């Protein structure tokens, strides 16, 4: 790794920004050290990115209170040409949701060959039928229940998930990209992101930063636009949107069109 990155990140004004975000000099110093380690242990293409772009991506991760240490799996510094950008991983999305204290549980699980996901046409609830006949994963189901009782589940086949990755991820075919090195993590993240975007809740400040990141990479924002254009759906609500409170029967009737 070029020593210029270490010099750049340890400038007083740079460290001051991390200190502002993370609360104190000790946390800032430790975080900067973790960024340097992530870059040093990352692909050569990341090491060739400009220090300014690495700083910008790392500061965004710090703002989201996510680690860029690949071993933790919350967020990743990813090279796009000579510029590094931030990609939030499955665990990062999961942890951002959990720390709102709005969820009783939130998870993405595996569906194996021989199993079938069945949706109740009245309630929309999903359950799994059948017994796994192999260890081949054919799909992933994401589900949560909030503390107010609202729950939701979605199911996507592996083919559907991979199609999204191939169409919208700039590094889908990269040999060192997560879609090739850890496809299961990329698939879980895709399902979690769709579940949260359509039905879940994340702190509004975190949601704003996250959506600015995705707008930059285009991975999910463009997928959303295509769904609107092709299927005629309305644009999905922001991650920060409050889930509906179905404890009010009048509101339920209104939602159902009565």
N, C-alpha and C positions, 0 to 999 in steps of 0.2 A: 504494500500500500504506500502511495506517495505520502511523504511526511507533511506535505502542504495541507492535507486534510486535518491532521492533528493540530497543526499550527492555526488553521482557520477556525476550527471549533473551539479552540482554547483562547480566542481573543476575548477581551473583557466584555465587549458589547454583545458577543454571541453568547457567552456564558450567562450574561445578565438576562438575556431573553429566556433561556432555559430556567434560570432561577425564578423569574417572574411566573413562569408557567407551573413549575414543580414545587415552589414554595420556599426552598432554601438552597444555599450553595452546595451543601453535601449531596442532596438529591440531584442537583444539576450536574455536578462533577461525575457522579456515578452513572447518570444517564448518558452523558457524553462519552464516557469510557465504553459503555455498552454499544453505542453507535459505532465507534471506532472498531470494536471487536467484530461487530456484525459485518462491516465493510471488509475488514481484513480477511475474514473467513468466507466471504461471499465470492461470487463469480468474478472473473477478471473484468468483465464488462461493467460491473458495479464499481470496481476500484478505479475505473477510468472515467467515471462520472464527475462532473464539476463539484467542487466542495460546496458551492452555494446551493446547488440542487439537493445535495445530500442533507445539508443543514435544513433546508425548507421542508423536505419530507420528514425528517426526524422531529422537527418542531411540531409539525402537525400530529405526529404520533404521540408526542409528549402532551399536547393539548387534549388529546383523546384519552390520556392516561393509559396508553398502551405501550408495551415493550416492542422494540424492533429486533429483539434477540430471536433468531429463527427457531431456537430450541423451545421457546415458550409458545410460539405459534399465534401470537395475537396480531402482529402486523409485520410487514416485510418491506424492505427497501429494494425496489426493483428498477433495473436500468432500462431506459428507453433512449437509445442512442447514447449521447453524452450526458443525459439528464436522468437523475434518480427521481422516482415517484414513490408514493406510499400506497401499498395495497393492504387493506385490512383483511385479516384471515377469519376463518370460522370461529376460532376461539375468541378473537377480538370482538366480533359481533355478539357472541354469546355472553361474554363478560360485560359488555356495555349494556345489554338488556338486563342481566341479573342485578347489576348494581343500582338500578332504578328502584328496586324493592317492590316492583309491581307484579312479579311473576311467582306463582307457586312452583311451576316448573317450565322449562323450555329446553327442547332437545331435537336433534335430528338423528333418526335411527335407520338401520338397514332393513331392506326387504329382500329376502333370498328367493332364488328359483324354487318354485313350488308353492310360494305364498302369494296371496292376492289381497290387495287393499280394496275394501268395499266401503262405499260412502252411502250413508242413509239419505235418501232423497228428500226427506222431510226436515230432519234436524241438521243435516250437513256433517254429522259426526262420522268419523272414520274408524274402522277396525280391521284387523288383519285376520284373514282366514287361511286355512291350509297349513301344511307342515313343510319346512324347508327340505328339499330333496338334494341340495348340494350347498356348497359354501359360496356359490356364485351370486354376487349382489346384482339384482335386476332393477332396483330403485331405492329411493330414500324418502322417508316420511318425516316431515317436520311438524312439531306440535307444541302448543303452550297452553297453560291455563293461568289467568291473572288472578290477583287477590280479590278482585271484584266479581269473580265467577265467570267472566268471559273466557271462552276457550276457542281454539281454532287449530285445524290440522290441514296440511296440504301434502300431496304426493306427486312425485315426479319420477319417471323412469330414468335409468342411466342414459339411455339414448337421448331423451329430451334434455337432460342436463348437459351432456357432452355437446349437443348441437348448439346450445347457448354459448358454451365456452368457445367452440370453434368459430362462431359468428362474431362474437363481441370481445373476446380477449386478444389483445395485441400479441401476447406471448404464448398463445395456445400451442403452437408448434415448436416453441423453443425447447431444446433438449434439457436445459437447466431450469425451465419454468415449472411452476407448481402443478400445472395440468399434466405434465409428464413425470415429474419426480414424486409427487404426492397427489395423484388424481382423486383419491378418496377425500382428502381435505378440501380440494377445489370443489368437488361435488357437494359436500356438506355445506360449504360456505354459500354456494349458489342457492340451495334450498332454504337455508337460514335467512339469506338476504331477501328472497322473495316473500317468505313468511312474515318477516318483520316489516318490510315495505308495505305490504298490503293490509296487514291486520295488527301489527304489534306497536310497541311504544319504546322509544329511546329518548333520553334527555334531549330537549330541543337544541341546546348548544352543541352537543355531540352530533346530533343529526345534521345540523347545518355544516359542520366541518366535514362529516362523512360524505354528504351529498356534493360538496365542492370537490372532494377528491374523486368521486365517481364521475362527476361532470368532466373532469380533466382527462380521465382514462377512457370514458365513454362506454364502459363495459355494461353497466346496468341501465343507465339513462337512455341509451339508444334502444336497448331491448324493450324498455317501457314504451318508447315512442312507437316502435314497430307493432307492439300489441294494440295500441290505440288505433293505429292506421289500418291494421289488418282485420282486427276483430271488432272495431267500432266501440271499444270500451272507453270509458271516461278515464282521464289520467288518474294514476294512483295517488293517494294522499301521502303527504310527507311522513317520514318516520316519526316525527314529533307529534303527529295527530293523536288525540285522545281516542282510545277504543270506546265503542258505544257502551253505555251503561243500561243494560236491559232490566234493571230492577224497577224501572218506571213503566208500568203497563201501557200508559198512554203513548209513551215514546215507541214502544214495541208496535202498537197498532199503526202509528204513523209510518214507521219503517216498513211495515208490510203493505202499506198502501190503502189502508181502510179509512 
